[in-house]
Amino acid sequence: MELVAMDMKQRGLYIARQLSFYGVSFRIEDVALSRDFTHMYNASVRLVRRSQSFIIVLYFISVTFICILSSTNKQDPSTDGRDTQ
């Protein structure tokens, strides 16, 4: 149904927020997947998982870096920002 709605929207025919299911029938079919497709799908999943892990690591590195920068930029409250010479 989602694909039908997307196609209708592209053609300018889709104006309702939800399509009616009146008179619609569904059936479940088992489709055999080829080995090439299965290998490609599994490789894609591994790539996405690695990418997500990499993004999470980069996020934590950046947060740590920001915390370090903000702690080193704070002034010592005992000096009140004045030079002590």
C-alpha positions in Angstrom: 0.0 0.0 0.0 2.8 2.4 0.8 4.3 1.9 -2.7 0.9 2.5 -4.3 0.5 5.7 -2.2 4.0 6.9 -3.2 3.2 6.3 -6.9 -0.1 8.1 -6.7 1.5 11.0 -4.9 4.2 11.3 -7.6 1.5 11.4 -10.3 -0.5 14.0 -8.4 -3.4 11.6 -7.8 -3.0 11.1 -4.1 -4.8 13.7 -2.0 -6.0 11.7 1.0 -4.0 11.1 4.2 -5.0 7.4 4.2 -6.2 5.1 1.5 -9.2 2.9 2.1 -8.7 -0.9 2.4 -12.2 -1.5 1.1 -12.2 -4.3 -1.5 -8.5 -5.0 -1.0 -7.1 -8.5 -0.7 -3.7 -9.6 0.5 -1.8 -12.8 0.2 1.5 -13.9 1.6 4.0 -15.5 -0.8 7.3 -17.1 0.0 9.9 -15.9 -2.5 13.2 -17.7 -2.7 16.2 -15.4 -2.5 19.3 -16.0 -4.6 22.7 -16.4 -3.0 23.9 -13.3 -4.6 21.1 -11.3 -3.1 21.6 -12.8 0.3 25.3 -12.0 0.3 24.7 -8.5 -0.9 22.1 -7.9 1.8 24.3 -9.3 4.5 27.2 -7.2 3.3 25.0 -4.1 3.4 23.9 -4.8 6.9 27.5 -5.2 8.1 28.4 -1.9 6.4 25.5 -0.1 8.1 26.4 -1.6 11.5 30.0 -0.5 11.1 29.0 2.9 10.0 26.7 3.3 13.1 29.5 2.1 15.4 31.9 4.6 13.8 29.5 7.5 14.1 28.9 6.6 17.8 32.7 6.5 18.4 33.1 9.9 16.7 30.3 11.4 18.8 31.9 10.3 22.1 35.3 11.5 20.9 33.9 14.9 20.0 32.0 15.2 23.3 35.2 14.3 25.2 37.2 16.9 23.2 34.6 19.6 23.9 34.6 18.8 27.7 38.4 19.0 27.7 38.4 22.3 25.9 35.7 23.8 28.1 37.5 22.7 31.3 40.9 24.2 30.1 39.3 27.5 29.1 37.8 28.1 32.6 39.6 30.8 34.6 40.9 30.1 38.1 38.3 31.8 40.4 41.0 32.9 42.9 42.6 35.2 40.3 39.4 36.9 39.2 40.9 37.2 35.8 43.7 39.5 36.9 47.4 39.0 36.2 49.3 37.9 39.3 52.9 39.0 38.9 
